[in-house]
Amino acid sequence: MTPNHETLDRLGSPSVLVLGDLILDRYVEGEVDRVSPEAPVLVFRSGFESFRLGGACNVAANIVAAEGRATCLGFLGEDEPGARLRDLCAAAGIQTDGLLVVPGRPTTRKTRFVRRTHQVLRVDEESRDTPSEESRELLRAWFGDRLESFDAVVLSDYGKGVLSEDVLRFVIQEAAEKGIPVLVDPKGREYSRYRGATLVTPNKNEAEEATGVRIDGPDSLREAASHLLETAGLEAVVITLGPEGIFFREKGGREETLPTEARSIFDVTGAGDTVVALLALGLAGGLDLEDSVRLANVGAGIVVGRFGTAAVTRDELRAALEPAGSGKILESASDLERLLVRLRAEKRRIVFTNGCFDLLHPGHLEYLAAARAYGDLLIVGVNDDDSIRRAKGPGRPILPLADRMAMLAGLSVVDHLVAFGEDTPERLIRTISPQVLVKGRDWLAKGVVGREWVESNGGQVVLIPLKEGYSTSALVERIRKGGNRPSGDRA
């Protein structure tokens, strides 16, 4: 059965140590509209820049967001990316005393150049060398001194050298002696190096690479899982299958495949981090493996609908477990204000857009999903009936506000809805002050209401291309005439 609110309540706030490769994720958003005359390469015009937690730090961020306690253990360079990564960890509520500085070793940084949520290029700055014996001994000493204060350990292996074989042997053995579960997000082909861990969480491609088994059905999936259980002496294997869901098999033979909880998939970056984080939180909080896997599956379904690495909060998990539309519609100004107080305290990245949404169509669905991918949650402002009549005439809206709000609330990509009666959403935008304001590309020439306010407060305005062939006004006209859709309709 799917986890419920009681499942979340039983978790409490366990403490998890995340040991592994610490990564700073940098995103540079811009435009690509020509090929360089100097060489056959694209010209990227840089624009908005942002930084996020990656690698082991993103695992820890997911644990904290879901109301657990997390400490990161790993190596930083004596450099600007290292200082920024430490600050981001602290801001996210992650304990930073395990961020060990190694002079001469660079902080791992991945820079993704992005056009409209699509990556154009990734540049990695890193060292994959095994850290010095002195550095590894410092890490082992830190781990040994503090291990008993944690309820679970996650090993986040991105192949950057931190999880050397001697470190793995020491960590897994020490944790096993104290009865503390060890979960591994693995890397590479040789899983025997993780021998003695509680479980590993490869994706389908990683499991195929590690076992040599092509996974194309239940039998091959079972074969690959059994191979990993035996090779690494594990208690369980959890294999993420992308759109096909998530599979787990225990040493005793119990197994199950859970269908995906994702309703829109924009970016799988960091989805594995969310899975291992929520698995660790579940096991550390006393849930059994099946409930922990189900919880992780719900979290992964949320995070793949976003752009870039992201953390899933316990409130979002609660919302995902509620019936569609429950709690999404903000009925009053005080409801909105209470929400904003909480979101600002949690430093959530708010995306806002607005519209009439009279007769919901595929163009709306694609647009809202694209908007949602730019932040942690999407608030949609909806024109009330009177404001639509003023703008579009006495024959509109076709559907009253309550019906339009109910349909939008049923969409997984919409987090909250608020109605407004003014001719423009300027007042609402000033109240919400979103980090990202989204409108359709057709507003480029007309001017985006609220742009000046958002940008003056450090936010970003994004214009999303509209789906060809869809327009509510044209759809209404076609229904009235009883004809087919004209070939030139646009959103």
C-alpha positions as CSV (number, residue, x, y, z in Angstrom):
1,M,0.0,0.0,0.0
2,T,1.1,3.6,-0.5
3,P,2.6,5.4,2.5
4,N,0.2,7.8,4.3
5,H,0.4,10.6,6.8
6,E,0.8,8.1,9.6
7,T,3.9,6.8,7.8
8,L,5.4,10.2,7.7
9,D,4.5,10.9,11.4
10,R,6.4,7.7,12.4
11,L,9.6,9.0,10.9
12,G,10.4,11.6,13.6
13,S,13.7,13.4,12.9
14,P,16.5,10.8,12.6
15,S,20.1,11.7,12.1
16,V,21.9,10.6,8.9
17,L,25.5,10.9,8.0
18,V,26.2,11.4,4.2
19,L,29.7,10.5,3.3
20,G,31.1,10.9,-0.2
21,D,31.8,13.2,-3.1
22,L,30.8,16.9,-2.4
23,I,29.8,18.7,-5.5
24,L,28.8,22.3,-6.3
25,D,26.3,22.5,-9.2
26,R,26.4,25.7,-11.1
27,Y,23.7,26.6,-13.7
28,V,24.1,29.2,-16.4
29,E,21.0,30.0,-18.3
30,G,21.2,31.7,-21.6
31,E,20.3,31.7,-25.3
32,V,21.7,29.8,-28.3
33,D,20.7,31.3,-31.7
34,R,23.7,31.0,-34.0
35,V,26.8,29.0,-34.9
36,S,30.2,30.5,-34.4
37,P,32.0,31.8,-37.5
38,E,35.3,30.6,-35.9
39,A,34.4,26.9,-35.6
40,P,31.4,24.6,-36.0
41,V,30.2,25.2,-32.5
42,L,27.1,26.9,-31.0
43,V,27.5,30.4,-29.5
44,F,26.0,30.6,-26.0
45,R,25.0,34.0,-24.6
46,S,25.2,33.8,-20.8
47,G,22.5,35.1,-18.6
48,F,21.1,34.1,-15.2
49,E,23.5,32.2,-12.9
50,S,22.6,30.0,-10.0
51,F,24.2,27.5,-7.6
52,R,22.8,24.4,-6.0
53,L,24.0,21.5,-3.8
54,G,25.1,18.4,-5.7
55,G,26.4,14.9,-5.0
56,A,26.5,14.0,-1.3
57,C,25.4,17.5,-0.4
58,N,22.1,17.1,-2.4
59,V,21.4,13.8,-0.6
60,A,21.9,15.7,2.7
61,A,19.6,18.5,1.5
62,N,16.9,16.0,0.7
63,I,17.1,14.5,4.2
64,V,16.9,18.0,5.9
65,A,14.0,19.1,3.6
66,A,12.1,15.9,4.7
67,E,12.7,17.0,8.3
68,G,15.5,14.7,9.1
69,R,19.0,15.8,10.4
70,A,22.0,15.4,8.1
71,T,25.7,15.9,8.3
72,C,28.0,15.8,5.3
73,L,31.4,14.2,5.5
74,G,33.9,14.7,2.6
75,F,36.6,16.9,1.1
76,L,36.5,20.5,0.0
77,G,39.2,22.5,-1.7
78,E,40.7,25.6,-0.3
79,D,38.9,27.7,-3.0
80,E,35.9,29.8,-3.8
81,P,33.7,26.9,-4.9
82,G,34.5,25.2,-1.6
83,A,33.5,28.3,0.4
84,R,30.3,28.7,-1.6
85,L,29.4,25.0,-1.1
86,R,30.0,25.3,2.7
87,D,27.7,28.4,2.8
88,L,25.0,26.6,0.8
89,C,25.1,23.6,3.1
90,A,24.8,25.8,6.2
91,A,21.9,27.7,4.6
92,A,20.1,24.4,3.9
93,G,20.4,23.3,7.5
94,I,23.1,20.7,6.9
95,Q,25.8,20.2,9.6
96,T,29.1,21.3,8.1
97,D,31.7,20.2,10.6
98,G,32.5,17.2,8.4
99,L,33.4,19.3,5.4
100,L,37.2,18.7,5.6
101,V,39.4,21.1,3.7
102,V,42.3,19.5,1.7
103,P,44.8,22.1,0.4
104,G,45.7,21.5,-3.2
105,R,42.6,19.5,-4.1
106,P,39.9,21.4,-6.0
107,T,36.3,21.4,-4.9
108,T,34.3,19.4,-7.5
109,R,32.2,21.8,-9.5
110,K,29.8,21.0,-12.4
111,T,28.7,23.9,-14.6
112,R,25.7,23.3,-16.8
113,F,24.9,25.7,-19.6
114,V,21.2,25.7,-20.1
115,R,18.7,27.0,-22.7
116,R,15.1,26.8,-21.7
117,T,15.6,23.9,-19.2
118,H,17.7,22.0,-21.8
119,Q,21.4,21.4,-21.2
120,V,23.7,22.7,-24.0
121,L,27.0,21.8,-22.4
122,R,28.4,20.6,-19.0
123,V,31.8,21.5,-17.8
124,D,33.4,19.5,-14.9
125,E,36.2,20.9,-12.7
126,E,37.4,18.1,-10.4
127,S,40.1,15.7,-9.3
128,R,39.4,11.9,-9.4
129,D,42.7,11.0,-7.7
130,T,42.5,9.2,-4.4
131,P,43.1,11.7,-1.6
132,S,46.3,11.4,0.4
133,E,46.7,8.9,3.2
134,E,46.8,11.8,5.6
135,S,43.5,13.1,4.3
136,R,41.9,9.7,4.4
137,E,43.1,9.1,8.0
138,L,41.5,12.4,9.0
139,L,38.2,11.3,7.5
140,R,38.4,7.9,9.2
141,A,39.2,9.5,12.6
142,W,36.2,11.9,12.2
143,F,33.9,9.0,11.3
144,G,35.0,6.8,14.1
145,D,34.7,9.5,16.7
146,R,31.1,10.5,15.8
147,L,29.5,7.4,14.2
148,E,27.4,6.4,17.2
149,S,25.5,9.7,17.0
150,F,23.9,8.7,13.7
151,D,20.9,6.5,12.9
152,A,22.1,5.6,9.3
153,V,25.0,6.2,7.0
154,V,24.7,7.0,3.2
155,L,27.7,6.5,1.0
156,S,27.3,8.8,-2.0
157,D,29.8,7.6,-4.6
158,Y,30.3,9.8,-7.7
159,G,33.7,8.3,-8.6
160,K,35.8,11.3,-7.5
161,G,38.1,9.3,-5.3
162,V,36.8,10.0,-1.8
163,L,35.3,6.5,-1.3
164,S,38.5,4.6,-1.8
165,E,38.5,0.9,-1.0
166,D,40.2,1.3,2.4
167,V,37.7,4.0,3.4
168,L,34.8,1.8,2.3
169,R,36.1,-1.2,4.3
170,F,36.6,0.9,7.4
171,V,33.3,2.7,7.3
172,I,31.1,-0.4,6.5
173,Q,32.8,-2.5,9.1
174,E,32.5,0.1,11.8
175,A,28.8,0.7,11.1
176,A,28.0,-3.0,10.9
177,E,29.6,-3.5,14.4
178,K,27.3,-0.9,15.8
179,G,24.2,-2.1,13.9
180,I,23.9,1.1,11.9
181,P,22.5,0.6,8.4
182,V,24.7,1.7,5.4
183,L,23.1,2.6,2.1
184,V,25.2,3.0,-1.0
185,D,24.4,5.1,-4.1
186,P,27.0,3.2,-6.2
187,K,29.4,4.0,-9.0
188,G,31.3,1.8,-11.5
189,R,31.2,-1.9,-12.2
190,E,32.8,-3.4,-9.1
191,Y,30.2,-3.7,-6.4
192,S,32.3,-6.1,-4.3
193,R,33.9,-3.0,-2.9
194,Y,30.6,-2.3,-1.1
195,R,30.6,-5.7,0.6
196,G,28.8,-5.7,3.9
197,A,26.6,-2.7,3.2
198,T,22.9,-2.9,3.9
199,L,21.8,-2.1,0.4
200,V,22.7,-0.4,-2.9
201,T,20.5,1.8,-5.1
202,P,21.7,1.6,-8.7
203,N,19.6,2.8,-11.6
204,K,18.8,0.3,-14.4
205,N,21.9,1.2,-16.5
206,E,24.2,1.0,-13.5
207,A,22.8,-2.4,-12.6
208,E,23.3,-3.7,-16.2
209,E,26.9,-2.4,-16.2
210,A,27.7,-4.0,-12.9
211,T,26.2,-7.4,-13.6
212,G,26.5,-7.8,-17.4
213,V,22.8,-8.7,-17.4
214,R,20.5,-6.9,-19.9
215,I,17.4,-5.9,-18.0
216,D,14.4,-6.3,-20.3
217,G,11.8,-7.9,-18.1
218,P,11.0,-9.4,-14.6
219,D,13.3,-12.4,-15.0
220,S,16.4,-10.4,-16.0
221,L,15.6,-7.8,-13.3
222,R,15.5,-10.6,-10.7
223,E,18.7,-12.1,-12.0
224,A,20.6,-8.8,-11.9
225,A,19.4,-8.1,-8.3
226,S,20.4,-11.6,-7.1
227,H,23.8,-11.1,-8.7
228,L,24.3,-7.9,-6.8
229,L,23.0,-9.4,-3.5
230,E,25.6,-12.2,-3.7
231,T,28.5,-10.1,-5.1
232,A,28.3,-7.5,-2.3
233,G,26.8,-9.5,0.5
234,L,23.9,-7.2,0.8
235,E,20.6,-7.3,2.7
236,A,18.7,-5.7,-0.2
237,V,19.0,-4.1,-3.6
238,V,16.8,-1.2,-4.8
239,I,17.0,-0.6,-8.6
240,T,15.4,2.6,-10.0
241,L,13.8,1.9,-13.4
242,G,13.0,5.5,-14.7
243,P,9.5,5.6,-16.2
244,E,9.0,2.0,-15.2
245,G,9.2,2.7,-11.5
246,I,11.3,1.2,-8.8
247,F,12.2,-2.4,-7.9
248,F,13.5,-3.9,-4.7
249,R,14.6,-7.4,-3.7
250,E,15.6,-8.6,-0.2
251,K,18.1,-11.3,0.6
252,G,15.3,-13.5,1.8
253,G,13.6,-13.4,-1.6
254,R,10.9,-10.8,-1.1
255,E,10.6,-8.5,-4.0
256,E,8.3,-6.0,-5.7
257,T,8.2,-3.5,-8.6
258,L,6.4,-0.2,-7.8
259,P,5.0,1.9,-10.7
260,T,6.4,5.4,-11.1
261,E,4.7,8.2,-9.2
262,A,6.0,10.8,-11.7
263,R,3.3,12.7,-13.7
264,S,5.7,14.9,-15.6
265,I,9.4,14.3,-16.2
266,F,11.6,17.3,-16.9
267,D,15.0,16.4,-15.5
268,V,16.2,13.2,-13.8
269,T,19.3,15.1,-12.4
270,G,19.5,14.3,-8.7
271,A,16.6,11.8,-8.7
272,G,18.9,9.1,-7.4
273,D,20.0,11.4,-4.5
274,T,16.3,11.8,-3.5
275,V,15.8,8.0,-3.6
276,V,18.7,7.1,-1.4
277,A,18.0,10.1,1.0
278,L,14.4,9.1,1.6
279,L,15.3,5.4,1.9
280,A,17.9,6.3,4.6
281,L,15.4,8.6,6.3
282,G,12.8,5.8,6.3
283,L,15.1,3.1,7.6
284,A,16.7,5.4,10.2
285,G,13.2,6.4,11.3
286,G,12.2,2.8,11.9
287,L,10.2,2.1,8.7
288,D,10.7,-1.3,7.1
289,L,12.2,-1.6,3.6
290,E,8.9,-1.7,1.7
291,D,7.5,1.4,3.3
292,S,10.9,3.2,2.8
293,V,11.0,2.3,-0.9
294,R,7.4,3.4,-1.4
295,L,8.2,6.8,0.3
296,A,11.3,7.1,-1.9
297,N,9.3,6.4,-5.0
298,V,6.8,9.2,-4.1
299,G,9.7,11.6,-3.6
300,A,11.4,10.7,-6.9
301,G,8.1,11.3,-8.6
302,I,8.1,14.8,-7.3
303,V,11.7,15.7,-8.0
304,V,11.9,14.6,-11.7
305,G,9.2,17.2,-12.5
306,R,11.8,19.9,-11.7
307,F,14.8,21.3,-13.4
308,G,18.2,20.5,-11.9
309,T,19.0,19.1,-8.5
310,A,16.3,19.7,-5.9
311,A,15.1,18.6,-2.5
312,V,11.7,17.3,-1.5
313,T,10.1,18.6,1.7
314,R,7.9,16.6,4.1
315,D,5.1,18.9,3.3
316,E,5.4,18.1,-0.4
317,L,5.4,14.4,0.5
318,R,2.2,15.0,2.5
319,A,0.7,16.9,-0.4
320,A,1.6,14.1,-2.8
321,L,-0.2,11.6,-0.6
322,E,-3.4,13.6,-0.4
323,P,-6.2,13.3,-3.0
324,A,-5.6,15.4,-6.1
325,G,-6.4,19.1,-5.5
326,S,-6.6,18.8,-1.7
327,G,-5.3,22.0,0.1
328,K,-4.1,23.6,-3.1
329,I,-6.7,26.4,-3.4
330,L,-6.0,29.5,-1.3
331,E,-9.4,30.9,-0.3
332,S,-8.3,34.1,1.3
333,A,-5.5,36.7,1.6
334,S,-4.7,35.3,5.1
335,D,-4.3,31.8,3.6
336,L,-1.8,33.2,1.0
337,E,0.1,35.2,3.7
338,R,0.5,32.1,5.9
339,L,1.8,30.1,3.0
340,L,4.3,32.8,2.0
341,V,5.6,33.1,5.6
342,R,6.3,29.4,5.6
343,L,7.8,29.3,2.1
344,R,10.1,32.3,2.8
345,A,11.3,30.7,6.1
346,E,12.1,27.5,4.2
347,K,13.9,29.6,1.5
348,R,11.8,27.9,-1.2
349,R,12.2,29.0,-4.9
350,I,8.7,30.2,-5.9
351,V,7.5,30.2,-9.5
352,F,4.5,32.3,-10.4
353,T,2.3,32.5,-13.5
354,N,-1.2,33.6,-14.2
355,G,-4.0,33.2,-16.7
356,C,-7.7,32.6,-17.3
357,F,-7.4,28.9,-18.0
358,D,-10.9,28.8,-19.5
359,L,-11.3,25.4,-21.2
360,L,-8.1,23.6,-20.1
361,H,-6.2,22.2,-23.1
362,P,-2.8,20.5,-23.9
363,G,-1.1,23.8,-24.4
364,H,-1.9,24.8,-20.9
365,L,-0.6,21.5,-19.5
366,E,2.7,21.8,-21.4
367,Y,3.1,25.4,-20.3
368,L,2.4,24.8,-16.6
369,A,4.8,21.8,-16.5
370,A,7.5,23.9,-18.1
371,A,6.9,26.7,-15.6
372,R,7.0,24.3,-12.6
373,A,10.4,23.0,-13.6
374,Y,12.0,26.4,-12.8
375,G,11.6,26.2,-9.0
376,D,10.5,24.4,-5.9
377,L,6.8,25.1,-6.3
378,L,4.3,26.8,-8.7
379,I,1.7,29.3,-7.6
380,V,-0.9,30.1,-10.3
381,G,-3.0,33.2,-10.3
382,V,-6.4,32.7,-11.9
383,N,-8.5,35.6,-13.2
384,D,-12.0,35.7,-11.6
385,D,-15.1,35.7,-13.8
386,D,-15.6,39.5,-13.8
387,S,-12.0,40.3,-14.9
388,I,-12.4,37.8,-17.8
389,R,-15.6,39.4,-18.9
390,R,-14.0,42.8,-18.9
391,A,-11.1,41.5,-21.0
392,K,-12.9,39.1,-23.4
393,G,-16.5,40.1,-23.5
394,P,-19.8,39.0,-22.0
395,G,-19.6,35.5,-23.5
396,R,-16.7,34.5,-21.4
397,P,-15.7,32.7,-19.3
398,I,-17.2,29.5,-20.5
399,L,-16.5,27.9,-17.1
400,P,-17.0,29.7,-13.8
401,L,-14.0,30.3,-11.5
402,A,-14.8,27.4,-9.2
403,D,-14.7,24.9,-12.0
404,R,-11.5,26.3,-13.5
405,M,-9.8,26.2,-10.1
406,A,-10.9,22.6,-9.5
407,M,-9.4,21.5,-12.8
408,L,-6.1,23.2,-12.2
409,A,-6.0,21.8,-8.7
410,G,-6.1,18.3,-10.2
411,L,-2.8,18.9,-12.0
412,S,0.3,17.5,-10.2
413,V,2.5,20.4,-11.5
414,V,0.3,23.0,-9.8
415,D,1.1,23.5,-6.1
416,H,-1.2,26.4,-5.1
417,L,-3.9,28.5,-6.7
418,V,-5.1,32.0,-5.9
419,A,-7.9,34.0,-7.7
420,F,-7.5,37.7,-8.4
421,G,-10.1,40.2,-9.7
422,E,-7.9,43.1,-11.0
423,D,-7.3,43.6,-14.7
424,T,-3.6,42.6,-14.2
425,P,-1.8,40.4,-11.6
426,E,0.6,43.3,-10.6
427,R,-0.7,43.4,-7.0
428,L,-0.6,39.7,-6.6
429,I,3.0,39.5,-8.0
430,R,4.1,42.2,-5.5
431,T,2.5,40.2,-2.7
432,I,4.1,36.9,-3.6
433,S,7.4,38.4,-4.9
434,P,8.4,35.2,-6.7
435,Q,11.9,34.2,-7.5
436,V,10.7,33.3,-11.0
437,L,7.9,34.9,-13.0
438,V,6.8,32.9,-16.0
439,K,4.7,34.1,-19.0
440,G,4.2,32.8,-22.6
441,R,6.6,34.0,-25.3
442,D,3.8,36.0,-26.9
443,W,4.1,38.5,-24.0
444,L,7.6,39.5,-25.2
445,A,6.2,42.4,-27.4
446,K,3.4,43.3,-25.1
447,G,5.5,43.7,-22.0
448,V,5.3,41.4,-19.0
449,V,3.3,42.8,-16.0
450,G,5.4,42.5,-12.9
451,R,8.8,42.2,-14.6
452,E,10.2,45.3,-13.1
453,W,9.2,44.3,-9.5
454,V,10.5,40.7,-9.8
455,E,13.8,41.7,-11.4
456,S,14.4,44.6,-8.9
457,N,14.1,42.0,-6.1
458,G,16.7,39.7,-7.6
459,G,14.2,37.4,-9.4
460,Q,14.1,36.1,-13.0
461,V,11.5,36.5,-15.8
462,V,11.1,33.4,-18.1
463,L,9.2,33.5,-21.4
464,I,8.1,30.0,-22.4
465,P,7.3,29.1,-26.0
466,L,3.7,28.1,-26.5
467,K,2.5,24.9,-27.9
468,E,1.6,25.3,-31.6
469,G,-2.1,24.8,-32.5
470,Y,-3.8,25.5,-29.2
471,S,-5.7,28.6,-28.2
472,T,-8.7,28.9,-25.9
473,S,-10.2,31.7,-27.9
474,A,-10.0,29.7,-31.1
475,L,-11.3,26.6,-29.3
476,V,-14.3,28.5,-28.1
477,E,-15.0,29.9,-31.6
478,R,-14.7,26.5,-33.1
479,I,-17.1,25.0,-30.6
480,R,-19.6,27.8,-31.4
481,K,-19.3,27.2,-35.1
482,G,-19.3,23.5,-34.8
483,G,-16.2,23.1,-37.0
484,N,-12.8,21.5,-36.9
485,R,-9.7,23.2,-35.6
486,P,-8.2,25.6,-38.2
487,S,-4.7,24.6,-39.1
488,G,-3.2,28.0,-38.0
489,D,-4.5,28.1,-34.4
490,R,-1.9,29.1,-31.9
491,A,-1.7,29.1,-28.1
